[in-house]
Amino acid sequence: MSPSGMDSAPLFRVLRGDPEDVELAALVAVLGALASAAPPPAAPARSAWSPLSAATWRTSTLR
């Protein structure tokens, strides 16, 4: 680690072109926002007793 406490290896490189400082700042802002975004919440598991579950047992024996 470097004295500042951060790795000195770059996280991304510009391979072509000559971006301006404003363009690089916008790219860093977008990448930072994506990295700090929370993952989407997982869908709660449905109970087997839920009326929205598969209707495989619903045929009546009292016909």
PDB file of N, CA, C and O in Angstrom:
ATOM      1  N   MET A   1       0.823  -1.182   0.000  1.00  0.00           N
ATOM      2  CA  MET A   1       0.000   0.000   0.000  1.00  0.00           C
ATOM      3  C   MET A   1       0.866   1.244   0.000  1.00  0.00           C
ATOM      4  O   MET A   1       1.966   1.257   0.552  1.00  0.00           O
ATOM      5  N   SER A   2       0.363   2.257  -0.611  1.00  0.00           N
ATOM      6  CA  SER A   2       1.092   3.516  -0.649  1.00  0.00           C
ATOM      7  C   SER A   2       0.930   4.248   0.684  1.00  0.00           C
ATOM      8  O   SER A   2       0.082   3.868   1.492  1.00  0.00           O
ATOM      9  N   PRO A   3       1.710   5.268   0.921  1.00  0.00           N
ATOM     10  CA  PRO A   3       1.610   6.002   2.191  1.00  0.00           C
ATOM     11  C   PRO A   3       0.236   6.608   2.441  1.00  0.00           C
ATOM     12  O   PRO A   3      -0.147   6.807   3.594  1.00  0.00           O
ATOM     13  N   SER A   4      -0.507   6.903   1.389  1.00  0.00           N
ATOM     14  CA  SER A   4      -1.830   7.492   1.590  1.00  0.00           C
ATOM     15  C   SER A   4      -2.865   6.463   2.007  1.00  0.00           C
ATOM     16  O   SER A   4      -3.994   6.832   2.330  1.00  0.00           O
ATOM     17  N   GLY A   5      -2.513   5.173   2.009  1.00  0.00           N
ATOM     18  CA  GLY A   5      -3.438   4.132   2.416  1.00  0.00           C
ATOM     19  C   GLY A   5      -4.247   3.562   1.273  1.00  0.00           C
ATOM     20  O   GLY A   5      -5.146   2.752   1.500  1.00  0.00           O
ATOM     21  N   MET A   6      -3.948   3.968   0.038  1.00  0.00           N
ATOM     22  CA  MET A   6      -4.687   3.475  -1.118  1.00  0.00           C
ATOM     23  C   MET A   6      -3.725   2.754  -2.050  1.00  0.00           C
ATOM     24  O   MET A   6      -2.533   3.060  -2.079  1.00  0.00           O
ATOM     25  N   ASP A   7      -4.235   1.815  -2.797  1.00  0.00           N
ATOM     26  CA  ASP A   7      -3.413   1.136  -3.790  1.00  0.00           C
ATOM     27  C   ASP A   7      -3.033   2.118  -4.889  1.00  0.00           C
ATOM     28  O   ASP A   7      -3.792   3.033  -5.209  1.00  0.00           O
ATOM     29  N   SER A   8      -1.857   1.922  -5.457  1.00  0.00           N
ATOM     30  CA  SER A   8      -1.434   2.811  -6.524  1.00  0.00           C
ATOM     31  C   SER A   8      -1.823   2.288  -7.900  1.00  0.00           C
ATOM     32  O   SER A   8      -1.650   2.996  -8.892  1.00  0.00           O
ATOM     33  N   ALA A   9      -2.344   1.067  -7.986  1.00  0.00           N
ATOM     34  CA  ALA A   9      -2.764   0.500  -9.265  1.00  0.00           C
ATOM     35  C   ALA A   9      -4.047   1.199  -9.732  1.00  0.00           C
ATOM     36  O   ALA A   9      -4.964   1.390  -8.934  1.00  0.00           O
ATOM     37  N   PRO A  10      -4.122   1.581 -11.004  1.00  0.00           N
ATOM     38  CA  PRO A  10      -5.336   2.251 -11.500  1.00  0.00           C
ATOM     39  C   PRO A  10      -6.504   1.273 -11.590  1.00  0.00           C
ATOM     40  O   PRO A  10      -6.320   0.083 -11.845  1.00  0.00           O
ATOM     41  N   LEU A  11      -7.701   1.796 -11.377  1.00  0.00           N
ATOM     42  CA  LEU A  11      -8.906   0.975 -11.481  1.00  0.00           C
ATOM     43  C   LEU A  11      -9.396   0.875 -12.914  1.00  0.00           C
ATOM     44  O   LEU A  11     -10.036  -0.112 -13.279  1.00  0.00           O
ATOM     45  N   PHE A  12      -9.110   1.871 -13.727  1.00  0.00           N
ATOM     46  CA  PHE A  12      -9.449   1.834 -15.139  1.00  0.00           C
ATOM     47  C   PHE A  12      -8.439   2.687 -15.896  1.00  0.00           C
ATOM     48  O   PHE A  12      -7.773   3.547 -15.320  1.00  0.00           O
ATOM     49  N   ARG A  13      -8.337   2.431 -17.206  1.00  0.00           N
ATOM     50  CA  ARG A  13      -7.417   3.164 -18.063  1.00  0.00           C
ATOM     51  C   ARG A  13      -8.156   3.634 -19.307  1.00  0.00           C
ATOM     52  O   ARG A  13      -9.074   2.962 -19.776  1.00  0.00           O
ATOM     53  N   VAL A  14      -7.768   4.763 -19.834  1.00  0.00           N
ATOM     54  CA  VAL A  14      -8.282   5.259 -21.104  1.00  0.00           C
ATOM     55  C   VAL A  14      -7.359   4.714 -22.183  1.00  0.00           C
ATOM     56  O   VAL A  14      -6.178   5.060 -22.224  1.00  0.00           O
ATOM     57  N   LEU A  15      -7.887   3.868 -23.052  1.00  0.00           N
ATOM     58  CA  LEU A  15      -7.064   3.229 -24.066  1.00  0.00           C
ATOM     59  C   LEU A  15      -6.991   4.024 -25.352  1.00  0.00           C
ATOM     60  O   LEU A  15      -5.986   3.952 -26.058  1.00  0.00           O
ATOM     61  N   ARG A  16      -8.011   4.769 -25.673  1.00  0.00           N
ATOM     62  CA  ARG A  16      -8.037   5.559 -26.904  1.00  0.00           C
ATOM     63  C   ARG A  16      -8.581   6.943 -26.612  1.00  0.00           C
ATOM     64  O   ARG A  16      -9.355   7.145 -25.676  1.00  0.00           O
ATOM     65  N   GLY A  17      -8.166   7.879 -27.423  1.00  0.00           N
ATOM     66  CA  GLY A  17      -8.694   9.231 -27.308  1.00  0.00           C
ATOM     67  C   GLY A  17      -7.946  10.047 -26.280  1.00  0.00           C
ATOM     68  O   GLY A  17      -6.992   9.584 -25.654  1.00  0.00           O
ATOM     69  N   ASP A  18      -8.400  11.261 -26.126  1.00  0.00           N
ATOM     70  CA  ASP A  18      -7.797  12.206 -25.195  1.00  0.00           C
ATOM     71  C   ASP A  18      -8.927  12.899 -24.426  1.00  0.00           C
ATOM     72  O   ASP A  18      -9.307  14.020 -24.765  1.00  0.00           O
ATOM     73  N   PRO A  19      -9.469  12.238 -23.390  1.00  0.00           N
ATOM     74  CA  PRO A  19     -10.610  12.824 -22.685  1.00  0.00           C
ATOM     75  C   PRO A  19     -10.202  14.054 -21.889  1.00  0.00           C
ATOM     76  O   PRO A  19      -9.077  14.163 -21.401  1.00  0.00           O
ATOM     77  N   GLU A  20     -11.133  14.959 -21.776  1.00  0.00           N
ATOM     78  CA  GLU A  20     -10.911  16.166 -20.977  1.00  0.00           C
ATOM     79  C   GLU A  20     -11.133  15.831 -19.503  1.00  0.00           C
ATOM     80  O   GLU A  20     -11.670  14.776 -19.164  1.00  0.00           O
ATOM     81  N   ASP A  21     -10.715  16.738 -18.649  1.00  0.00           N
ATOM     82  CA  ASP A  21     -10.872  16.532 -17.208  1.00  0.00           C
ATOM     83  C   ASP A  21     -12.335  16.369 -16.804  1.00  0.00           C
ATOM     84  O   ASP A  21     -12.652  15.577 -15.916  1.00  0.00           O
ATOM     85  N   VAL A  22     -13.225  17.117 -17.453  1.00  0.00           N
ATOM     86  CA  VAL A  22     -14.654  17.043 -17.137  1.00  0.00           C
ATOM     87  C   VAL A  22     -15.209  15.670 -17.515  1.00  0.00           C
ATOM     88  O   VAL A  22     -16.023  15.109 -16.782  1.00  0.00           O
ATOM     89  N   GLU A  23     -14.775  15.129 -18.649  1.00  0.00           N
ATOM     90  CA  GLU A  23     -15.239  13.813 -19.076  1.00  0.00           C
ATOM     91  C   GLU A  23     -14.753  12.722 -18.128  1.00  0.00           C
ATOM     92  O   GLU A  23     -15.509  11.807 -17.799  1.00  0.00           O
ATOM     93  N   LEU A  24     -13.515  12.807 -17.692  1.00  0.00           N
ATOM     94  CA  LEU A  24     -13.007  11.826 -16.726  1.00  0.00           C
ATOM     95  C   LEU A  24     -13.722  11.947 -15.382  1.00  0.00           C
ATOM     96  O   LEU A  24     -14.000  10.941 -14.730  1.00  0.00           O
ATOM     97  N   ALA A  25     -14.018  13.174 -14.973  1.00  0.00           N
ATOM     98  CA  ALA A  25     -14.747  13.374 -13.721  1.00  0.00           C
ATOM     99  C   ALA A  25     -16.141  12.777 -13.806  1.00  0.00           C
ATOM    100  O   ALA A  25     -16.621  12.198 -12.831  1.00  0.00           O
ATOM    101  N   ALA A  26     -16.801  12.905 -14.951  1.00  0.00           N
ATOM    102  CA  ALA A  26     -18.134  12.316 -15.125  1.00  0.00           C
ATOM    103  C   ALA A  26     -18.056  10.798 -15.080  1.00  0.00           C
ATOM    104  O   ALA A  26     -18.920  10.152 -14.488  1.00  0.00           O
ATOM    105  N   LEU A  27     -17.034  10.225 -15.696  1.00  0.00           N
ATOM    106  CA  LEU A  27     -16.860   8.773 -15.671  1.00  0.00           C
ATOM    107  C   LEU A  27     -16.609   8.277 -14.254  1.00  0.00           C
ATOM    108  O   LEU A  27     -17.176   7.263 -13.847  1.00  0.00           O
ATOM    109  N   VAL A  28     -15.776   8.969 -13.505  1.00  0.00           N
ATOM    110  CA  VAL A  28     -15.500   8.580 -12.121  1.00  0.00           C
ATOM    111  C   VAL A  28     -16.770   8.697 -11.280  1.00  0.00           C
ATOM    112  O   VAL A  28     -17.018   7.849 -10.422  1.00  0.00           O
ATOM    113  N   ALA A  29     -17.571   9.729 -11.512  1.00  0.00           N
ATOM    114  CA  ALA A  29     -18.821   9.896 -10.760  1.00  0.00           C
ATOM    115  C   ALA A  29     -19.791   8.750 -11.039  1.00  0.00           C
ATOM    116  O   ALA A  29     -20.424   8.232 -10.119  1.00  0.00           O
ATOM    117  N   VAL A  30     -19.905   8.360 -12.295  1.00  0.00           N
ATOM    118  CA  VAL A  30     -20.818   7.259 -12.654  1.00  0.00           C
ATOM    119  C   VAL A  30     -20.330   5.949 -12.064  1.00  0.00           C
ATOM    120  O   VAL A  30     -21.114   5.193 -11.490  1.00  0.00           O
ATOM    121  N   LEU A  31     -19.036   5.675 -12.201  1.00  0.00           N
ATOM    122  CA  LEU A  31     -18.502   4.425 -11.651  1.00  0.00           C
ATOM    123  C   LEU A  31     -18.615   4.388 -10.129  1.00  0.00           C
ATOM    124  O   LEU A  31     -18.889   3.336  -9.551  1.00  0.00           O
ATOM    125  N   GLY A  32     -18.408   5.515  -9.488  1.00  0.00           N
ATOM    126  CA  GLY A  32     -18.565   5.582  -8.038  1.00  0.00           C
ATOM    127  C   GLY A  32     -20.006   5.365  -7.604  1.00  0.00           C
ATOM    128  O   GLY A  32     -20.261   4.696  -6.602  1.00  0.00           O
ATOM    129  N   ALA A  33     -20.948   5.925  -8.350  1.00  0.00           N
ATOM    130  CA  ALA A  33     -22.367   5.741  -8.020  1.00  0.00           C
ATOM    131  C   ALA A  33     -22.779   4.289  -8.210  1.00  0.00           C
ATOM    132  O   ALA A  33     -23.541   3.748  -7.409  1.00  0.00           O
ATOM    133  N   LEU A  34     -22.282   3.660  -9.259  1.00  0.00           N
ATOM    134  CA  LEU A  34     -22.613   2.250  -9.484  1.00  0.00           C
ATOM    135  C   LEU A  34     -22.010   1.360  -8.411  1.00  0.00           C
ATOM    136  O   LEU A  34     -22.633   0.384  -7.993  1.00  0.00           O
ATOM    137  N   ALA A  35     -20.821   1.680  -7.967  1.00  0.00           N
ATOM    138  CA  ALA A  35     -20.161   0.856  -6.952  1.00  0.00           C
ATOM    139  C   ALA A  35     -20.833   0.987  -5.590  1.00  0.00           C
ATOM    140  O   ALA A  35     -20.837   0.037  -4.806  1.00  0.00           O
ATOM    141  N   SER A  36     -21.399   2.151  -5.304  1.00  0.00           N
ATOM    142  CA  SER A  36     -22.006   2.357  -3.992  1.00  0.00           C
ATOM    143  C   SER A  36     -23.498   2.053  -3.978  1.00  0.00           C
ATOM    144  O   SER A  36     -24.127   2.123  -2.922  1.00  0.00           O
ATOM    145  N   ALA A  37     -24.072   1.719  -5.123  1.00  0.00           N
ATOM    146  CA  ALA A  37     -25.506   1.425  -5.177  1.00  0.00           C
ATOM    147  C   ALA A  37     -25.800   0.118  -4.443  1.00  0.00           C
ATOM    148  O   ALA A  37     -25.056  -0.856  -4.554  1.00  0.00           O
ATOM    149  N   ALA A  38     -26.868   0.119  -3.713  1.00  0.00           N
ATOM    150  CA  ALA A  38     -27.269  -1.079  -2.979  1.00  0.00           C
ATOM    151  C   ALA A  38     -27.828  -2.119  -3.958  1.00  0.00           C
ATOM    152  O   ALA A  38     -28.477  -1.761  -4.941  1.00  0.00           O
ATOM    153  N   PRO A  39     -27.579  -3.387  -3.691  1.00  0.00           N
ATOM    154  CA  PRO A  39     -28.145  -4.410  -4.565  1.00  0.00           C
ATOM    155  C   PRO A  39     -29.668  -4.439  -4.412  1.00  0.00           C
ATOM    156  O   PRO A  39     -30.187  -4.091  -3.351  1.00  0.00           O
ATOM    157  N   PRO A  40     -30.379  -4.845  -5.447  1.00  0.00           N
ATOM    158  CA  PRO A  40     -31.842  -4.877  -5.335  1.00  0.00           C
ATOM    159  C   PRO A  40     -32.269  -5.882  -4.268  1.00  0.00           C
ATOM    160  O   PRO A  40     -31.637  -6.926  -4.108  1.00  0.00           O
ATOM    161  N   PRO A  41     -33.334  -5.571  -3.540  1.00  0.00           N
ATOM    162  CA  PRO A  41     -33.771  -6.495  -2.492  1.00  0.00           C
ATOM    163  C   PRO A  41     -34.267  -7.809  -3.096  1.00  0.00           C
ATOM    164  O   PRO A  41     -34.885  -7.830  -4.160  1.00  0.00           O
ATOM    165  N   ALA A  42     -33.986  -8.878  -2.404  1.00  0.00           N
ATOM    166  CA  ALA A  42     -34.430 -10.187  -2.867  1.00  0.00           C
ATOM    167  C   ALA A  42     -35.930 -10.329  -2.632  1.00  0.00           C
ATOM    168  O   ALA A  42     -36.460  -9.848  -1.630  1.00  0.00           O
ATOM    169  N   ALA A  43     -36.597 -10.984  -3.551  1.00  0.00           N
ATOM    170  CA  ALA A  43     -38.032 -11.204  -3.404  1.00  0.00           C
ATOM    171  C   ALA A  43     -38.272 -12.186  -2.256  1.00  0.00           C
ATOM    172  O   ALA A  43     -37.588 -13.206  -2.167  1.00  0.00           O
ATOM    173  N   PRO A  44     -39.220 -11.895  -1.391  1.00  0.00           N
ATOM    174  CA  PRO A  44     -39.477 -12.809  -0.283  1.00  0.00           C
ATOM    175  C   PRO A  44     -40.024 -14.139  -0.804  1.00  0.00           C
ATOM    176  O   PRO A  44     -40.769 -14.179  -1.784  1.00  0.00           O
ATOM    177  N   ALA A  45     -39.647 -15.203  -0.143  1.00  0.00           N
ATOM    178  CA  ALA A  45     -40.116 -16.526  -0.544  1.00  0.00           C
ATOM    179  C   ALA A  45     -41.596 -16.664  -0.191  1.00  0.00           C
ATOM    180  O   ALA A  45     -42.026 -16.255   0.888  1.00  0.00           O
ATOM    181  N   ARG A  46     -42.355 -17.230  -1.089  1.00  0.00           N
ATOM    182  CA  ARG A  46     -43.782 -17.435  -0.828  1.00  0.00           C
ATOM    183  C   ARG A  46     -43.986 -18.691  -0.005  1.00  0.00           C
ATOM    184  O   ARG A  46     -43.287 -19.691  -0.171  1.00  0.00           O
ATOM    185  N   SER A  47     -44.930 -18.615   0.858  1.00  0.00           N
ATOM    186  CA  SER A  47     -45.285 -19.765   1.676  1.00  0.00           C
ATOM    187  C   SER A  47     -46.001 -20.794   0.818  1.00  0.00           C
ATOM    188  O   SER A  47     -46.717 -20.439  -0.119  1.00  0.00           O
ATOM    189  N   ALA A  48     -45.811 -22.055   1.132  1.00  0.00           N
ATOM    190  CA  ALA A  48     -46.522 -23.115   0.425  1.00  0.00           C
ATOM    191  C   ALA A  48     -48.023 -23.044   0.717  1.00  0.00           C
ATOM    192  O   ALA A  48     -48.826 -23.604  -0.030  1.00  0.00           O
ATOM    193  N   TRP A  49     -48.403 -22.363   1.792  1.00  0.00           N
ATOM    194  CA  TRP A  49     -49.811 -22.233   2.151  1.00  0.00           C
ATOM    195  C   TRP A  49     -50.459 -21.025   1.484  1.00  0.00           C
ATOM    196  O   TRP A  49     -51.661 -20.807   1.634  1.00  0.00           O
ATOM    197  N   SER A  50     -49.694 -20.258   0.768  1.00  0.00           N
ATOM    198  CA  SER A  50     -50.209 -19.065   0.124  1.00  0.00           C
ATOM    199  C   SER A  50     -51.199 -19.437  -0.978  1.00  0.00           C
ATOM    200  O   SER A  50     -50.985 -20.420  -1.687  1.00  0.00           O
ATOM    201  N   PRO A  51     -52.283 -18.664  -1.134  1.00  0.00           N
ATOM    202  CA  PRO A  51     -53.219 -18.956  -2.222  1.00  0.00           C
ATOM    203  C   PRO A  51     -52.612 -18.660  -3.596  1.00  0.00           C
ATOM    204  O   PRO A  51     -53.192 -19.035  -4.614  1.00  0.00           O
ATOM    205  N   LEU A  52     -51.470 -18.002  -3.642  1.00  0.00           N
ATOM    206  CA  LEU A  52     -50.837 -17.703  -4.913  1.00  0.00           C
ATOM    207  C   LEU A  52     -49.858 -18.789  -5.344  1.00  0.00           C
ATOM    208  O   LEU A  52     -49.228 -18.670  -6.395  1.00  0.00           O
ATOM    209  N   SER A  53     -49.723 -19.840  -4.548  1.00  0.00           N
ATOM    210  CA  SER A  53     -48.798 -20.906  -4.922  1.00  0.00           C
ATOM    211  C   SER A  53     -49.451 -21.803  -5.968  1.00  0.00           C
ATOM    212  O   SER A  53     -50.615 -21.612  -6.320  1.00  0.00           O
ATOM    213  N   ALA A  54     -48.712 -22.762  -6.453  1.00  0.00           N
ATOM    214  CA  ALA A  54     -49.205 -23.651  -7.506  1.00  0.00           C
ATOM    215  C   ALA A  54     -50.485 -24.364  -7.059  1.00  0.00           C
ATOM    216  O   ALA A  54     -50.588 -24.810  -5.916  1.00  0.00           O
ATOM    217  N   ALA A  55     -51.440 -24.464  -7.954  1.00  0.00           N
ATOM    218  CA  ALA A  55     -52.749 -25.047  -7.615  1.00  0.00           C
ATOM    219  C   ALA A  55     -52.782 -26.522  -8.008  1.00  0.00           C
ATOM    220  O   ALA A  55     -53.615 -26.918  -8.823  1.00  0.00           O
ATOM    221  N   THR A  56     -51.914 -27.325  -7.457  1.00  0.00           N
ATOM    222  CA  THR A  56     -51.889 -28.732  -7.823  1.00  0.00           C
ATOM    223  C   THR A  56     -52.814 -29.572  -6.959  1.00  0.00           C
ATOM    224  O   THR A  56     -53.204 -30.660  -7.384  1.00  0.00           O
ATOM    225  N   TRP A  57     -53.178 -29.127  -5.782  1.00  0.00           N
ATOM    226  CA  TRP A  57     -54.002 -29.912  -4.868  1.00  0.00           C
ATOM    227  C   TRP A  57     -55.436 -29.426  -4.812  1.00  0.00           C
ATOM    228  O   TRP A  57     -56.191 -29.907  -3.967  1.00  0.00           O
ATOM    229  N   ARG A  58     -55.847 -28.521  -5.642  1.00  0.00           N
ATOM    230  CA  ARG A  58     -57.154 -27.880  -5.489  1.00  0.00           C
ATOM    231  C   ARG A  58     -58.328 -28.685  -6.029  1.00  0.00           C
ATOM    232  O   ARG A  58     -59.467 -28.247  -5.865  1.00  0.00           O
ATOM    233  N   THR A  59     -58.127 -29.794  -6.639  1.00  0.00           N
ATOM    234  CA  THR A  59     -59.274 -30.572  -7.088  1.00  0.00           C
ATOM    235  C   THR A  59     -59.921 -31.228  -5.868  1.00  0.00           C
ATOM    236  O   THR A  59     -59.230 -31.782  -5.013  1.00  0.00           O
ATOM    237  N   SER A  60     -61.199 -31.161  -5.800  1.00  0.00           N
ATOM    238  CA  SER A  60     -61.917 -31.639  -4.627  1.00  0.00           C
ATOM    239  C   SER A  60     -62.212 -33.134  -4.730  1.00  0.00           C
ATOM    240  O   SER A  60     -62.479 -33.658  -5.811  1.00  0.00           O
ATOM    241  N   THR A  61     -62.157 -33.790  -3.607  1.00  0.00           N
ATOM    242  CA  THR A  61     -62.541 -35.198  -3.553  1.00  0.00           C
ATOM    243  C   THR A  61     -64.020 -35.361  -3.234  1.00  0.00           C
ATOM    244  O   THR A  61     -64.520 -36.484  -3.164  1.00  0.00           O
ATOM    245  N   LEU A  62     -64.720 -34.254  -3.041  1.00  0.00           N
ATOM    246  CA  LEU A  62     -66.136 -34.295  -2.695  1.00  0.00           C
ATOM    247  C   LEU A  62     -67.020 -34.081  -3.901  1.00  0.00           C
ATOM    248  O   LEU A  62     -68.105 -33.519  -3.749  1.00  0.00           O
ATOM    249  N   ARG A  63     -66.635 -34.481  -5.048  1.00  0.00           N
ATOM    250  CA  ARG A  63     -67.438 -34.277  -6.254  1.00  0.00           C
ATOM    251  C   ARG A  63     -68.612 -35.162  -6.308  1.00  0.00           C
ATOM    252  O   ARG A  63     -69.384 -35.106  -7.265  1.00  0.00           O
TER     253      ARG A  63
END
